[in-house]
Amino acid sequence: MTLSSEALRAVGDTTIFVDAPADIRLSRRLLRDVVERGRSVHGVLDQYLETVRPMHLLHVEAARHFAEIELDGVIPIAESMEKLHQHIFGFLDSANR
């Protein structure tokens, strides 16, 4: 959500977008909300279709192009961290030249 705010984008040095396919995002939300929050499957799906998905498209997906680096939210976190590490240290190396 921070990428959708111009004021917040201006505060940071690097903008990152973590992407995962919609089916993965929904399954993660469904598992979390049912297991950890005691919600019903029907309630989670209703909320997803009525508010979560439309707001994702309007605010999150629409701000994706502001990201300097995009990480895959499905691959192992170590791989994403390596990509982020390379980006940051590449930036630092070029800034020190």
N, C-alpha and C positions, 0 to 999 in steps of 0.2 A: 504494500500500500504506500510505502514512502516514496516510490517513484512517481506516483500520481500527484504529488505536491511539489510545486516548483520551489517553495521555500525550503523544504526538507532536502531536495536534491542539491540545492546550493550549499548546504552545510557540509555535506560529505565530500570526500576526495574521490571515491570510487563508487559507482552504482552497479549493483548486482541484481540479476533476475534469476530466481531459481524456478525452473520449469519442470513440470511433470504432466503427463497426459491426463485428461479429464477423468478417465475411468480409474486411474490410480489415485487421484485426489479424492474422488468420491468414495472409493473403497476404504481409504485410510480414514476419512471422516466418519464413515458408517461404522467401522470397527471401533474407533475411539469413542464415538458418542453412545453407542450401544453398550460397550463393555465398561468404559470408565465413567460415563455420565448417566447410565441407566435409562437412556431414551429408547423409544420404540423405533424399529426400522421404518415404519410408516411416517413417523414424525420427522426423522432425519431426512428422508427422501422428500417429503413435502417442503421442509425448510430449504433444502438444497435447490429444488426446482423453482420455488417462489422467490427466494432472496439471494442465496449464496451464488448460484450460477449467473444470474443477471448482473449482480454487483461485480463479480469477477470479470465478466466481459466488459462492463462499463468502466471500471476503475483499474483493475490489475492488468488485464490483457492489453488495454488501451495504452498503458504506460510502459509496456515492455520495450519499446524502441528507445527509451531513455537510458537503458542499461548499457554500460560499457562492457560488461562481461555477463555471459549467460551460463548458468550451471545446470546440469542435468540432475533433477531431483529424484531420479530412479537409480542411478549408478551408485556404487559404494561411496560413502562420504569421503573416504581417503582420496579417491580419484578427483572428486570435486575440489577438495582442499589443495591438492597438487596443482590443479589448473589455476586456482585463485592465488596460490603462492607464486607461480610463474608470472602471473599478470602483475602482481604487486612488485615483485623484485625486478621485473622488466621495466616497470615504470620508474622505480627508484634508480636503476642503472642509467636510464636515459636522462633522468633529471640531474644526475651527478656529472654528466658529460659537459 
